């Protein structure tokens, strides 16, 4: 494996996914991808909610590099837009990724049924191997 995409959303599960990729693929290029999502709206009407989402992406990337530093490695980082699962799959297709590593949120029952699963969608639709880390 030469190019591994790790989808990170800032959750502890995505941190575990990155750690797994760093341990399992020591010679690979690790590409950390984040899909910015507007989850909060600023009180200041002059602030763009998407700008806040991009700031969150910077925080995710800083944390990813800190994790990589613990392994004596570096990571490449990028953002992509859209529905998280579809965006990750499209990114992987467009960037000749050899495999995808993604964290599992661990939803079960009605929550999983109602909200769906980003990891499950990636597993079902990706054109490369996918590892889901719990």
Backbone bond lengths (Angstrom), bond angles and torsions (degrees), N, CA, C in turn:
res aa  C-N    CA-C-N  psi(-1)  N-CA   C-N-CA  omega(-1)  CA-C   N-CA-C  phi
1 X - - - 1.446 - - 1.529 108.74 -
2 X 1.300 115.47 134.14 1.445 118.99 -178.37 1.521 113.92 -113.76
3 X 1.328 118.07 -36.20 1.470 121.23 -177.05 1.525 108.62 -129.93
4 X 1.327 115.49 115.29 1.457 122.04 -176.88 1.520 108.77 -114.53
5 X 1.317 116.76 125.96 1.462 122.57 176.23 1.522 108.53 -93.86
6 X 1.315 116.38 127.25 1.462 121.52 174.14 1.521 107.03 -115.13
7 X 1.326 116.16 117.24 1.461 121.48 177.88 1.526 107.81 -83.12
8 X 1.328 116.46 121.65 1.465 120.36 -178.60 1.516 110.79 -123.11
9 X 1.332 114.92 133.79 1.459 120.74 176.41 1.526 111.67 -118.17
10 X 1.313 116.76 4.05 1.456 121.01 -179.80 1.515 113.80 94.29
11 X 1.312 117.71 -5.91 1.465 121.37 -179.94 1.529 110.33 -76.95
12 X 1.326 115.54 162.21 1.465 119.06 177.14 1.528 110.59 -63.58
13 X 1.329 117.12 -31.29 1.465 119.97 178.16 1.524 110.96 -64.87
14 X 1.331 116.64 -38.40 1.464 118.26 178.80 1.528 110.70 -72.02
15 X 1.322 117.31 -29.85 1.473 120.30 174.57 1.523 109.58 -64.26
16 X 1.331 116.77 -42.26 1.465 120.89 177.60 1.525 110.59 -63.22
17 X 1.331 116.81 -37.02 1.462 120.45 178.30 1.524 110.27 -62.54
18 X 1.329 117.09 -43.13 1.460 120.45 178.69 1.528 110.85 -65.04
19 X 1.324 117.24 -44.02 1.460 120.40 177.90 1.524 110.58 -59.07
20 X 1.326 116.66 -43.03 1.461 121.29 178.04 1.532 110.44 -59.26
21 X 1.320 116.74 -47.50 1.467 120.84 -178.76 1.526 111.26 -62.00
22 X 1.319 116.57 -42.41 1.461 120.38 179.73 1.524 111.73 -64.28
23 X 1.337 116.74 -38.60 1.464 120.95 179.66 1.525 112.07 -74.57
24 X 1.316 116.79 -40.19 1.460 121.60 -171.69 1.527 113.55 -82.78
25 X 1.319 116.82 -28.27 1.464 121.44 -176.14 1.531 110.22 -123.87
26 X 1.341 117.03 70.17 1.466 119.83 -172.85 1.526 114.48 -64.21
27 X 1.320 118.93 -25.69 1.455 120.54 -178.16 1.514 114.43 -100.29
28 X 1.314 116.59 0.08 1.467 121.05 -174.37 1.518 112.23 -86.55
29 X 1.325 115.02 155.86 1.458 121.39 168.17 1.517 106.87 -79.93
30 X 1.310 116.82 127.17 1.460 121.39 179.66 1.524 108.35 -101.44
31 X 1.326 115.42 118.97 1.468 122.37 179.25 1.520 108.16 -105.91
32 X 1.324 117.07 109.88 1.459 121.82 177.69 1.526 107.83 -89.73
33 X 1.326 115.63 124.62 1.466 121.29 -179.49 1.527 108.72 -120.15
34 X 1.331 114.28 135.55 1.462 120.90 177.89 1.525 108.26 -125.88
35 X 1.314 116.20 137.70 1.462 122.18 176.19 1.524 107.49 -104.92
36 X 1.341 117.05 103.94 1.472 119.05 -178.96 1.527 110.90 -62.45
37 X 1.331 115.17 133.06 1.459 120.79 177.68 1.525 108.48 -126.83
38 X 1.305 116.07 134.83 1.459 120.59 176.88 1.528 107.14 -78.17
39 X 1.339 115.00 110.44 1.467 119.97 -178.21 1.526 112.17 -118.39
40 X 1.331 115.35 -6.64 1.453 118.82 177.66 1.524 108.88 -145.55
41 X 1.304 114.83 152.35 1.451 120.78 179.06 1.520 108.17 -118.12
42 X 1.328 117.03 128.19 1.465 120.35 -176.35 1.520 111.93 -70.28
43 X 1.309 114.96 150.34 1.459 120.39 175.52 1.520 110.60 -68.90
44 X 1.319 116.05 -32.08 1.461 121.94 177.50 1.527 108.35 -77.48
45 X 1.309 116.57 113.78 1.466 120.12 -176.08 1.521 112.53 -69.24
46 X 1.319 118.57 -10.99 1.457 121.37 177.15 1.512 113.12 -84.64
47 X 1.337 117.02 -5.37 1.458 121.36 -179.78 1.521 109.55 -98.15
48 X 1.312 115.69 128.95 1.460 122.04 179.79 1.537 109.60 -78.50
49 X 1.332 117.95 126.22 1.462 120.17 179.31 1.534 112.76 -57.98
50 X 1.330 116.91 -32.33 1.462 119.47 178.94 1.522 111.13 -68.22
51 X 1.342 117.02 -32.98 1.466 120.02 175.77 1.524 110.41 -61.47
52 X 1.328 116.57 -38.48 1.470 119.91 176.21 1.527 110.98 -63.99
53 X 1.331 115.96 -39.20 1.469 120.23 178.12 1.530 110.43 -63.97
54 X 1.311 117.64 -37.63 1.470 121.19 177.94 1.523 110.94 -68.89
55 X 1.332 117.30 -35.50 1.462 120.05 175.16 1.525 109.67 -62.61
56 X 1.317 116.14 -39.69 1.469 120.87 177.05 1.527 110.13 -62.13
57 X 1.326 116.79 -37.31 1.465 120.55 177.32 1.525 110.15 -61.16
58 X 1.325 116.94 -41.86 1.464 120.36 177.60 1.526 110.80 -60.15
59 X 1.325 116.94 -40.39 1.465 120.76 177.66 1.532 111.07 -63.62
60 X 1.327 116.38 -42.08 1.473 121.23 178.31 1.524 109.47 -61.24
61 X 1.332 116.95 -44.06 1.465 120.62 -179.08 1.522 112.15 -67.69
62 X 1.327 117.30 -37.68 1.466 120.27 176.28 1.523 110.34 -61.50
63 X 1.323 116.23 -43.76 1.465 120.38 178.95 1.526 110.45 -65.52
64 X 1.318 117.17 -39.30 1.466 120.56 178.56 1.529 110.80 -61.10
65 X 1.325 116.65 -42.66 1.464 118.94 179.88 1.523 111.43 -68.05
66 X 1.334 117.17 -35.73 1.467 119.84 176.17 1.528 110.73 -61.30
67 X 1.326 116.04 -42.21 1.469 119.90 177.77 1.525 109.59 -64.02
68 X 1.326 117.24 -45.14 1.465 121.13 179.59 1.526 111.22 -61.81
69 X 1.334 116.83 -37.61 1.464 121.10 178.67 1.526 110.98 -58.47
70 X 1.335 116.85 -35.85 1.465 121.15 179.00 1.526 111.42 -63.07
71 X 1.333 116.88 -22.79 1.459 122.76 179.58 1.533 111.36 -102.68
72 X 1.328 116.33 5.66 1.452 120.04 -178.26 1.516 112.61 67.06
73 X 1.317 116.49 30.74 1.469 122.00 -175.22 1.521 109.59 -125.55
74 X 1.306 114.91 170.17 1.455 121.09 171.63 1.519 107.50 -124.98
75 X 1.313 115.35 161.63 1.468 120.89 178.14 1.515 109.04 -128.94
76 X 1.316 115.28 151.54 1.451 120.70 170.59 1.521 106.66 -92.55
77 X 1.329 117.20 147.02 1.467 120.09 -177.87 1.520 110.48 -129.17
78 X 1.330 114.36 149.84 1.461 119.91 178.35 1.525 108.33 -161.12
79 X 1.326 114.67 156.87 1.458 120.60 172.98 1.519 108.34 -113.09
80 X 1.303 114.69 156.09 1.455 121.36 173.25 1.524 106.85 -144.61
81 X 1.299 116.55 157.01 1.462 120.15 -173.67 1.518 112.11 -113.26
82 X 1.333 114.42 155.24 1.456 121.29 176.67 1.508 111.15 124.57
83 X 1.332 114.74 -167.80 1.463 120.68 174.22 1.527 106.71 -63.72
84 X 1.325 118.81 132.37 1.464 120.06 -172.87 1.530 115.56 -50.29
85 X 1.316 118.14 -49.67 1.466 119.34 -177.50 1.524 111.25 -65.42
86 X 1.312 116.43 -48.23 1.465 119.86 -178.76 1.524 111.27 -64.27
87 X 1.318 116.85 -38.01 1.461 120.73 -179.98 1.528 111.53 -66.08
88 X 1.318 117.11 -40.82 1.465 120.86 179.02 1.530 109.98 -65.70
89 X 1.317 116.99 -43.64 1.462 120.80 179.35 1.529 110.52 -62.46
90 X 1.323 117.00 -46.11 1.462 120.54 179.62 1.531 110.81 -62.56
91 X 1.319 116.33 -40.97 1.465 120.51 178.76 1.527 110.15 -61.34
92 X 1.318 116.11 -45.24 1.466 120.38 179.28 1.528 110.87 -60.40
93 X 1.315 116.98 -43.35 1.463 121.00 179.45 1.527 111.26 -64.61
94 X 1.324 116.73 -41.44 1.465 121.36 -175.85 1.528 113.77 -75.28
95 X 1.339 117.05 -18.91 1.468 120.45 -174.14 1.525 113.33 -117.96
96 X 1.309 117.87 21.87 1.473 122.30 175.78 1.522 113.25 48.51
97 X 1.315 115.42 50.69 1.459 121.77 179.28 1.532 108.94 -78.99
98 X 1.331 115.92 138.79 1.456 120.75 -179.97 1.524 112.87 -84.64
99 X 1.332 117.08 -27.45 1.464 121.50 179.67 1.524 108.79 -162.01
100 X 1.325 114.52 158.44 1.460 122.24 177.42 1.522 108.12 -119.16
101 X 1.329 116.13 137.34 1.462 121.80 173.00 1.521 106.70 -120.99
102 X 1.319 115.42 128.40 1.462 120.75 -176.58 1.525 108.96 -138.75
103 X 1.315 116.23 147.58 1.455 120.99 176.85 1.513 110.89 -84.24
104 X 1.321 115.26 153.26 1.459 121.46 176.93 1.519 108.65 -100.18
105 X 1.309 116.96 132.80 1.459 120.45 178.78 1.528 111.50 -78.24
106 X 1.307 116.81 -16.35 1.451 119.43 176.23 1.511 115.09 78.25
107 X 1.321 117.43 19.16 1.467 119.14 177.62 1.522 109.67 -70.74
108 X 1.325 114.60 144.30 1.456 119.61 177.80 1.517 109.15 -136.51
109 X 1.305 115.58 171.14 1.458 121.50 173.01 1.506 114.52 59.33
110 X 1.331 115.37 -138.41 1.466 121.95 -174.17 1.523 112.10 -63.30
111 X 1.331 117.63 -36.82 1.465 119.97 -179.90 1.515 110.43 -60.90
112 X 1.338 116.50 -44.46 1.464 120.52 179.51 1.516 110.31 -65.46
113 X 1.319 116.00 -40.32 1.455 120.82 -179.02 1.523 111.35 -64.90
114 X 1.331 116.66 -43.16 1.456 120.90 -177.53 1.521 113.03 -75.40
115 X 1.327 117.32 -42.02 1.448 121.05 -174.70 1.518 113.40 -92.43
116 X 1.323 116.71 -18.14 1.450 119.04 -175.15 1.516 109.76 75.14
117 X 1.295 116.06 -178.65 1.450 120.49 -178.27 1.523 108.85 -135.01
118 X 1.316 115.90 121.78 1.454 120.37 176.86 1.522 109.33 -60.51
119 X 1.333 116.77 -47.35 1.460 120.44 -179.63 1.527 111.20 -59.61
120 X 1.319 116.80 -44.05 1.460 119.79 -179.10 1.522 111.58 -63.56
121 X 1.316 117.20 -41.08 1.461 120.58 178.07 1.521 110.42 -63.34
122 X 1.320 117.11 -41.88 1.464 120.34 178.51 1.523 110.13 -62.32
123 X 1.326 116.94 -44.71 1.467 120.75 179.43 1.526 110.69 -59.37
124 X 1.304 116.99 -43.42 1.464 120.88 -176.13 1.527 113.92 -72.83
125 X 1.336 117.08 -30.41 1.463 118.86 -170.01 1.523 115.86 -113.52
126 X 1.305 118.50 -11.62 1.470 120.23 -177.58 1.523 110.63 -69.52
127 X 1.309 115.11 149.62 1.459 121.89 179.41 1.521 112.43 -96.45
128 X 1.324 116.72 15.13 1.460 121.70 178.40 1.534 107.29 -141.00
129 X 1.331 117.24 168.57 1.470 119.18 178.08 1.530 111.59 -60.93
130 X 1.329 115.72 145.04 1.462 122.35 179.71 1.523 108.38 -129.00
131 X 1.325 115.69 133.54 1.458 121.57 174.26 1.519 107.43 -114.52
132 X 1.326 116.67 127.90 1.459 122.19 176.03 1.523 107.22 -104.63
133 X 1.324 115.57 123.33 1.464 122.11 -177.78 1.503 109.17 -105.22
134 X 1.324 115.04 131.33 1.473 120.96 177.94 1.505 110.17 -100.96
